[in-house]
Amino acid sequence: MELRGLGTTGLASSAIGLGSLGFTGGYGAADCDESIATVRHALDIGVTLLDTADFYGGGRVEELIGAAIRGRRADAVVATRGGATFTPEGRPTGLDGRPESLRAACDASLRRLGVERIDLYSLARVDPAVPIEDSVGALAGLVAAGKVRHIGVSEVTADELRRAHAVHPLATVASEYSLLDRSIEADVLPAARELGVGIVACSPLGRALLSGQLSSVDQLGAGDFRHNHPRFSPENLHRNRELVRVAEAIAAEKDVSIGRLALAWLLAQGPDIVPIPGTRTRTHLEMNAAATQIRLTDDERERLALAVPPGAVAGGREPRRR
């Protein structure tokens, strides 16, 4: 597996990471044993970046990853986030970017993960009640205390990214980025490259819109969180599926799946980008990792970009508040 440098602070990762939101059951039933086996298989095939958050499953996903990497700590780049408040079940209830809260959240993550130091610790979201400088200052303190190796931020504006980086060098900015959602290309991506900050591309398969396997909301289980997401309302899902059809035709020409093509397109946007597709099974993990073997011509990249232009996706990025 190709290694990529994320930022200028020395963090190195596999070109594709493993997102763990699916282990919560939010995309359908998840089996704990298969989830642990998937994490271990990721390490076997060279996928090193394991991305999670303290609110995933109310901390249970961190415990799962901790169990999976036991005895293999040196093989993994463990990334987690703090700064959100959540119920014991893991439903986010708000934001808390106060320094004392972030220090406590990091200590709790260390215990659940069973590690002495977290490789990448990020601010999950900017708390509007706390200056980002204060929150990032707390993360910098965790680095100084030896609890964290590198720090990052998630879902920030370009201005917030610059303010955060001025407090302490950031390794990464995590943001939704895919062939369907290219909104960071306008200002966040240029700012990150100006500052030397790597990109962790979240939801790189558009929460399965780019998997080629989802055509109707009727396919979603009763507990699937996408029922509450604007992009999966019946009218928006139909429009978004139409957007993907041209990309599917290009995938057919190359005799690859649309999911692997979408990941290959993202990888081709620059060596400072690491997508973190989530999966609950070893089979899908291998399919995602195989995207690193696909090479796109300049013409194919341009055709894909034109097929799904920036801003064309229907529906907002965030789930509706219940």
Secondary structure as GFF3:
##gff-version 3
##sequence-region A 1 322
A	DSSP	beta_strand	3	6	.	.	.	ID=ss1
A	DSSP	beta_strand	11	14	.	.	.	ID=ss2
A	DSSP	beta_strand	18	19	.	.	.	ID=ss3
A	DSSP	three_ten_helix	21	24	.	.	.	ID=ss4
A	DSSP	alpha_helix	32	44	.	.	.	ID=ss5
A	DSSP	beta_strand	49	51	.	.	.	ID=ss6
A	DSSP	three_ten_helix	56	59	.	.	.	ID=ss7
A	DSSP	alpha_helix	60	69	.	.	.	ID=ss8
A	DSSP	three_ten_helix	73	75	.	.	.	ID=ss9
A	DSSP	beta_strand	77	82	.	.	.	ID=ss10
A	DSSP	beta_strand	84	86	.	.	.	ID=ss11
A	DSSP	beta_strand	92	95	.	.	.	ID=ss12
A	DSSP	alpha_helix	99	113	.	.	.	ID=ss13
A	DSSP	beta_strand	118	123	.	.	.	ID=ss14
A	DSSP	alpha_helix	132	144	.	.	.	ID=ss15
A	DSSP	beta_strand	148	154	.	.	.	ID=ss16
A	DSSP	alpha_helix	158	167	.	.	.	ID=ss17
A	DSSP	beta_strand	172	176	.	.	.	ID=ss18
A	DSSP	three_ten_helix	183	185	.	.	.	ID=ss19
A	DSSP	alpha_helix	188	195	.	.	.	ID=ss20
A	DSSP	beta_strand	198	202	.	.	.	ID=ss21
A	DSSP	three_ten_helix	206	208	.	.	.	ID=ss22
A	DSSP	three_ten_helix	217	219	.	.	.	ID=ss23
A	DSSP	three_ten_helix	225	228	.	.	.	ID=ss24
A	DSSP	three_ten_helix	230	232	.	.	.	ID=ss25
A	DSSP	alpha_helix	234	254	.	.	.	ID=ss26
A	DSSP	alpha_helix	258	267	.	.	.	ID=ss27
A	DSSP	beta_strand	273	275	.	.	.	ID=ss28
A	DSSP	alpha_helix	282	289	.	.	.	ID=ss29
A	DSSP	three_ten_helix	290	293	.	.	.	ID=ss30
A	DSSP	alpha_helix	298	307	.	.	.	ID=ss31
###
